[in-house]
Amino acid sequence: MEIQSLNLSDRQKLVLQCVIDAANENKQPFTVGVVRRMKAKGYEITEKQCAYDLGVIIRTKDTHVYSMKFDNNPKLWIYEAPKKTEVNS
């Protein structure tokens, strides 16, 4: 998946990259965790803006991001990398 080829705004692409980075560290961040990662990279974003962007991301095809909510806890944002399939020719 190439992030630049997705139909997302620049900020949404940065948010998606933060979710992917968290997944590479075997973490599943809450919205607040994504906001902290964005701020650590030097970007200003509110929790509300981030939640909106994450909502757009999970509805966009080929992002491989989904959300999960347990009981009264905040939503987790989970990135699952696509499995590579072998082509036998």
N, C-alpha and C positions, 0 to 999 in steps of 0.2 A: 504494500500500500504506500503510495506516495502522498504525503499530506498536502503538498502544493497543488495536486490535481483535484482535490476535493472542492466542492462548491461551498466554502466556508469563508467568513471574514477573517482578516488577519488575527484579530483577538481570539476568535474561536479556534484557529489553527494553533495558537500559542497554548490555549487551554488544553486542547487535545494532546499536544506534545507533553504537557505536564502530567496528564493521565498516563500516557505511554511510559514516561520516565518512571513514574511510581510503579507501574506494572513490572518494569525491568528490575526494580528493586524489591520485587515480590510484596508490594504494598497495594492496598485498595483504599484510596483516600476518600474521606468525606468531602463535601463541598469546601469546608473551611480549610482542609488540607491542601486542596488545589489552590485556593486563594493564597495560602502561605507560600506555596511553591512559586506562584506567579510573582509575589512580592519579593521573594528571595532572588529571583532573576531580574528584579528591577522594574517590574511592570506594576502600575497602579490599577487595581480592579476591586470592586466591591463584591461582597458575597452574593448580592442580588444579581449583579451582572454575570458573575461566574455561574450561578444556578441557571440563568437564562441560556448562556452559551452551552452549558452541558446538556440542557434540554434539547437544544438544536442539534448538538452533536449526536445524541443517541437516536435522533430521528433521521439522520443523514446516512444514506446507504454507504457501505464499505468503510465505516469508521471502526467497526468491531468493538464499540463501547456500549455497555448497557448499565443500567442502574439496578440496585437491589436495596430494599428497605426491610429491616427486621423490627417488628413491634413499634415502639415509639422512638427508636434511634434514627439519626439522620441517614440520608441515602448514601450508599457506597457507590462509587463510580469504578467500574471494572472494565479493563481492556483485555481482550482475549485475542492474541495474535492469530492470524489465519494459519491454518495448518497447510504446509506445503505438500502438494501431491506430486507423485512421480509420474512422469509420462514415459511409457515404454514404447519406443518406436523401432 
